[in-house]
Amino acid sequence: MAELKWLDGYSGESTDALIALENEYHLTSLVLAFEQALNQKAARLGIDSLAAEECAILAVEALEREVNNGGYSQFFFNSSSGYAPIVVEALERIGCPEAARLTKRAIDAFGVDPTTPSHSYRDAIVELTSEREEALGRCDTEYYAVVGDLAGPLFQFIKRERRRIVLNERSSAMGLGRVETHLGWFFSDLQLAAEGMPRALGLDDRDQRFDADDVHDPGEIVGEH
């Protein structure tokens, strides 16, 4: 089996196009591309434009990156804490109940209501008691020992929910534009041929059987289907 390559970032692919790369690229690099694409979409259209499934991807990716780099405390300290209200449910949705259980324990150990603003978590880190720090440390240790890589189950979730995950909403419109362009060339050539046909056959204008007005605008043709 050929060694899987690493996808070097998102470059405008659709959801289906990225999924189709499954056997060619590392799943970790593919889910990172999904994360990058969704962050771009949120920056362009606003976070409220994202579907619940798209937010789940961002939440899981943020949790995995931060916990692997610095434990649950880093997840809560950074802007990733904004996903705290949905991250447990997101882990459950992708089929990782153990990670969901541990993350719920970490949130409880932190002692902050997950619906509070992100800055409250940063404040709470400064005020952590030694008991809470130890509880968080145990969550970290168990996470590293039990959870493992989340890229696999997250990618399977993306495949299941692909119709709710829209990365490049402009692709269909771009495709339609290309169709209209090619149809425009075709009908333009057809009209030129029609205008020259009577002369080629030795007919005058009164004998023409082809009316140039019968050539439809390409936009009308596309719109009829």
C-alpha positions in Angstrom: 0.0 0.0 0.0 1.3 3.4 -1.0 2.3 5.8 1.8 -0.4 8.4 2.5 0.5 12.0 1.7 -0.1 15.1 3.8 -2.6 17.6 2.4 -1.1 21.0 2.6 -4.1 23.1 3.7 -7.5 23.9 2.2 -7.6 25.2 -1.4 -11.2 25.6 -2.2 -12.4 22.0 -2.5 -16.0 21.0 -2.0 -17.0 18.6 0.9 -17.2 15.7 -1.5 -13.9 16.5 -3.2 -12.1 16.5 0.2 -13.8 13.2 1.2 -12.7 11.7 -2.1 -9.0 12.1 -1.0 -9.5 9.6 1.9 -7.2 6.9 0.3 -4.5 9.4 -0.8 -4.0 11.7 2.2 -3.7 11.3 6.0 -7.1 11.7 7.7 -5.5 14.1 10.2 -4.5 16.5 7.3 -8.0 16.1 5.8 -9.9 17.1 9.0 -7.5 20.0 9.4 -8.5 21.1 5.9 -12.1 20.9 6.9 -11.4 23.0 10.0 -9.5 25.6 7.9 -12.4 25.8 5.4 -15.0 26.2 8.1 -13.0 28.9 9.9 -12.8 30.8 6.6 -16.5 30.4 6.1 -17.2 31.6 9.6 -14.9 34.6 9.1 -16.7 35.4 5.8 -20.3 34.8 6.8 -20.3 34.8 10.6 -20.2 31.9 13.0 -24.1 31.9 13.1 -24.0 30.8 9.4 -22.5 27.4 10.4 -24.7 24.4 10.8 -24.5 22.4 14.1 -22.5 19.7 12.3 -20.0 22.2 11.1 -19.6 23.7 14.6 -19.1 20.2 16.0 -16.1 19.8 13.7 -14.5 23.0 14.9 -15.2 22.1 18.5 -13.6 18.6 18.3 -10.6 19.9 16.4 -10.0 22.7 18.9 -10.3 20.4 21.8 -7.9 17.8 20.4 -5.3 20.3 19.4 -5.3 22.2 22.7 -5.4 19.2 25.0 -2.6 17.4 23.1 -0.5 20.5 23.3 -1.1 21.6 26.9 -3.9 19.7 28.5 -7.5 20.8 29.3 -6.2 24.0 31.0 -4.9 25.2 27.7 -8.2 24.4 26.0 -10.0 26.6 28.6 -7.4 29.4 28.6 -7.3 30.0 24.9 -10.1 31.2 22.6 -11.0 27.5 22.1 -13.0 27.8 25.4 -15.7 29.3 23.3 -16.6 25.7 22.2 -17.0 24.5 25.8 -20.8 24.7 25.7 -21.0 22.3 22.7 -17.8 20.2 22.8 -19.2 17.4 25.0 -22.2 16.9 22.7 -19.9 17.2 19.7 -17.7 14.3 21.0 -20.8 12.2 21.5 -22.1 12.9 18.0 -18.9 11.7 16.4 -19.0 8.5 18.4 -16.4 9.2 21.1 -18.2 8.7 24.4 -15.0 8.2 26.5 -13.6 11.5 25.3 -17.0 13.2 26.0 -17.0 11.7 29.5 -13.5 12.9 30.3 -14.2 16.4 28.9 -17.4 16.7 31.0 -15.3 15.7 34.0 -12.7 18.4 33.1 -15.4 21.0 32.7 -16.9 20.0 36.1 -13.4 20.0 37.7 -12.8 23.5 36.3 -15.8 24.7 38.2 -17.1 27.1 35.6 -20.5 27.0 34.0 -19.8 26.1 30.3 -22.3 28.7 29.1 -20.3 31.5 30.6 -18.2 33.8 28.3 -14.7 32.6 27.4 -12.9 35.2 29.6 -14.4 33.6 32.7 -12.3 30.5 32.0 -9.1 32.5 31.9 -10.0 34.2 35.2 -10.8 30.8 36.7 -7.3 29.4 35.7 -5.7 32.1 37.9 -7.9 31.1 40.8 -7.6 27.3 40.4 -7.2 25.5 43.7 -4.6 22.8 44.0 -7.4 20.3 44.3 -9.0 21.4 41.0 -5.5 21.4 39.3 -5.0 17.8 40.4 -8.4 16.9 39.0 -7.6 18.5 35.7 -4.3 16.7 35.6 -6.0 13.4 36.1 -8.3 14.2 33.2 -5.2 15.0 31.1 -3.5 11.7 32.0 -6.5 9.6 31.3 -7.2 11.5 28.0 -3.7 10.7 26.7 -4.0 7.1 27.8 -7.5 6.3 26.5 -8.8 8.7 23.9 -6.2 8.5 21.1 -6.5 10.1 17.7 -9.9 11.7 17.0 -9.3 12.2 13.3 -10.7 8.8 12.3 -14.1 9.1 14.0 -14.4 12.8 13.1 -13.8 12.0 9.4 -16.5 9.2 9.5 -18.8 11.8 11.0 -18.0 14.2 8.2 -18.8 11.5 5.7 -22.2 10.7 7.3 -23.2 14.3 7.6 -21.7 15.5 4.3 -24.9 17.1 3.1 -24.9 19.4 6.1 -21.3 20.4 5.7 -20.9 23.1 3.0 -17.3 24.2 2.3 -17.5 26.0 -1.1 -21.1 27.2 -1.6 -19.9 29.1 -4.7 -18.8 26.0 -6.6 -22.2 25.2 -8.1 -22.6 28.8 -9.2 -19.2 28.7 -10.8 -20.0 25.5 -12.5 -23.2 27.0 -13.9 -21.3 30.0 -15.2 -18.9 27.6 -17.1 -21.9 25.8 -18.6 -23.4 29.1 -19.8 -20.1 30.2 -21.3 -19.7 27.0 -23.3 -23.3 27.2 -24.4 -22.8 30.8 -25.4 -19.9 29.8 -27.7 -21.9 26.9 -29.1 -25.0 29.0 -30.0 -22.8 31.8 -31.3 -21.1 29.4 -33.7 -24.5 28.0 -34.6 -25.9 31.4 -35.5 -22.9 32.2 -37.6 -23.3 29.0 -39.5 -27.0 29.6 -40.0 -26.4 33.0 -41.4 -23.8 31.7 -43.9 -25.8 28.6 -44.9 -28.2 30.2 -47.5 -25.3 31.8 -49.3 -23.4 28.5 -49.4 -26.5 26.8 -50.9 -27.1 29.5 -53.4 -30.2 30.8 -51.7 -31.2 34.4 -51.3 -32.6 35.8 -48.0 -36.2 35.2 -49.1 -35.6 31.4 -49.3 -34.1 31.0 -45.8 -35.7 28.3 -43.8 -33.6 29.0 -40.6 -34.6 32.0 -38.5 -31.8 33.3 -36.3 -34.4 34.3 -33.7 -34.9 30.5 -33.1 -31.5 30.4 -31.3 -32.2 30.7 -27.6 -30.1 32.6 -25.2 -27.9 30.1 -23.3 -29.3 31.4 -20.0 -32.8 30.4 -21.1 -31.6 26.9 -22.0 -30.0 26.4 -18.6 -32.9 27.8 -16.8 -35.4 25.4 -18.4 -33.7 22.4 -16.8 
